[in-house]
């Protein structure tokens, strides 16, 4: 079987390139696309792949082989809509075409599969530009209609997609995300202090700084603990997203600016150390398609506190403590509980180790492959 894939998201990062590694700063659909491509190139020894890209593959992309090849399509604007669509009109030997994002090309000569990570644009339209919302309303809805199958990343997101687009349950399949293998810690807690001037103990948040992540309420909850725990810090690791200005101002407004540390460019190796030495990882998001940082934290034996909404309980399972993300007092109370109850902390770490075993990128890619073979097989 011959499988075509839109690899745009894997090589065109929304947040540019890492200044240290020179590799893309992949988040969201970019990271998912990259991991699926990497795993498919390793696990599938029978099918042929043609990966369509707008530029040369980055150094960390899978190497070309006889069955896994790249094709560069140079189009300056609307790459998927125009450049890729025009090229696929001439591509007659594909059995299935997969776009690991919401937007599919207009034309293909074979069945299409798309992926939708979440419907946050419907939950929080104020966080999207008018152009994005217009594009999602027209192009996104058309992509859903044209797709033979939709892949999403949680049962929660599947329910949202069915409700939003009125599609049958059988049209939407779930492939839970995976996590990267554990990295060897690049530093000790003393190294962390020397490089980032961060002393223990500290609470950790990792994610894009934007209102949907609910960082504002996390800062407010932390401020309630600051007097009782004068040495405690809150470390917020993540790129600036949108509508972040109020979030960055909140610590000064609450008089705790010296206790809240924002870090916008941390390598994966250093991030592993942040997880390892944190008292707890807190992800109080209002909505998530999956919540991958939950599993990343558990992998490095960090207790997790997260929201009881959307897909987050799927990621956290029985290993996390859950809060109402709109209740600042409850967020503060659960953090206090982890800080003061060592037995609870040890129990959460042990449960976290078991939860992590349920997820891997290889397993996720095998689930994707099964769907592509199912759809493409009908075309053979």
Protein Blocks (a to p, Z undefined) as FASTA:
>chain_A
ZZdddfklmmmcfklpafklopacdehjlmmmmmmmmmmmmmmmkbccddddfbdcdfkb
ccddfklccdddddfbhkllmmmmmmmmmmmkbfbdcdfbfbdcfbdcbdcddddfblkl
mmmmmlpcfklmmmmmmmmmmmmmmpmbdcdfbfklmmmmmmmnopafklpccddddddd
ddddfbdfklmmmmnopacdddddeddddfklommmmmmmmmmmmmmmmmbccddedddf
ehklmmmmmmmmnopmmmpccdfbdcfklmmmmmmmpmbdcdfbfbdfkopmlmmmmmno
pacdddfehjlmmmnmmmbccddfklmklmmmmmmmmmmmmklmmmmmmmmmmmmmmpcf
klmmmmmmmmmmmmmmmmZZ
